[in-house]
Amino acid sequence: MTEPITATTPRPVRPALLAQRWREVTLLHWPVPVPAVAQLFPPGTRPDTIDGTTYVGLVPFRMEGVLGLPYLGHFCETNVRLYSVDEAGRRGVVFLSLDAARLLPATAGRLAARLPYVWSAMSLTRSGDAVTYTCRRRDSGLTSHMEIQVGAPIAEPTKLEDFLTARWGLHVSWHGRTLYLPNEHPRWPLHRATLRHFADSLVNATGVVISGPPVSVLHSPGVHVRFGPPLACSSGNQK
């Protein structure tokens, strides 16, 4: 049975293995046909849907570690992600790519966690209510650039907004198994946002084709996140 969509964590992590702060988070989303992305999910998971539709997200933000190391612990990230559910009913995300502005964290994430990290040149600037994100991959030259205008806070998110943001773990293929890595954080403080400028080649590079403007543009000042021990989802062989 699939767990309900909830804006507060359904399972507090114990023990916490890692803590981070996600700051100046912008979330852009486009609907995509389920058959077009189903093959991109790890064994034991499938596309999560709302009203028969699934989504792809482009999410830039600033990651801040808790070790007090600005170079290694504070840097920009941008991820392209899909929305997943496993055989135990746990909702999560599947990352198709993760761009990071620091080489060591990107390398460690790729080697240790088998996550699709890429080392990129990135920036995040804010002037008043305008937030600008840039990303350029060092290996391929693929780029992403967006500017948003942050609007009013959202008192009650819609069902779709909760579906896209209330995610309490990620699914990843790891040495022939599928793992679920749970997290917990406070309820997202969300704001409406307007997309002022957008040019991106990261999403289409994953094999997920988007066109036109996103159907959802949200911004959050951020949350403090804790990650728990990984849980097994599937022991099947990778496809």
Secondary structure, DSSP 8 states (H G I E B T S, - for coil): ------SS-SS--SS--EEEEEEEEEEEEEEE-HHHHGGGS-TTEEE--BTTBEEEEEEEEEEEESS--HHHHEEEEEEEEEEEEETT--EEEEEEEEEES-HHHHHHHHHHS---EEEEEEEEEEETTEEEEEEEETTT--EEEEEEEEEEE-SS--HHHHHHH---EEEEEETTEEEEEEEE------EEEEEEEEEESHHHHTT----SS-SEEEEEEEEEEEE---EEEE-S---
